């Protein structure tokens, strides 16, 4: 699950307007942590905890911290400590959900959770993975709704990452009509579209192959 999360959440906030952003303070440590650097992940978690100690309702710190806990559940499962894995899994999910409840229209909160859950759903079988997929997909669709008035002014890369996340989500759920609708939108994205080949492939054959990473490069 490590590499998928890195690709998905690793590009989160790439298109944010320049400002004093919380993600800029922690994201490099989290990216390194999700790639296997435990010390970096610990630094990122500590930074979130310090922010939350000062402001327990800081939604961005909460969602990143929850993503870190959720990631740690996978490491515990790999170590076959399934009791700990279950506890961390629930804590991570609950913390990310609490963050979204605090800031339901904040793209900088929706995208980290959506990216984390969409990535993780590839590796969790059965109903559990399906529920993660549905939640992550709903987060991405809400971001699209929030950005609808200016979506076409965004760069091709953030447009294509969001649209691919939604299209691929519906494809994995088996909703071919909705998947085709979103892949058609994706195919119209111009320069910077990193998923044009996959869109064309799906529209031509109804099938999807190749890598599906970097579905989190979309926040503004």
Secondary structure as GFF3:
##gff-version 3
##sequence-region A 1 220
A	DSSP	alpha_helix	2	9	.	.	.	ID=ss1
A	DSSP	alpha_helix	22	34	.	.	.	ID=ss2
A	DSSP	alpha_helix	38	54	.	.	.	ID=ss3
A	DSSP	alpha_helix	59	78	.	.	.	ID=ss4
A	DSSP	alpha_helix	82	102	.	.	.	ID=ss5
A	DSSP	alpha_helix	107	121	.	.	.	ID=ss6
A	DSSP	alpha_helix	126	146	.	.	.	ID=ss7
A	DSSP	three_ten_helix	151	153	.	.	.	ID=ss8
A	DSSP	alpha_helix	156	173	.	.	.	ID=ss9
A	DSSP	alpha_helix	176	187	.	.	.	ID=ss10
A	DSSP	alpha_helix	196	205	.	.	.	ID=ss11
###
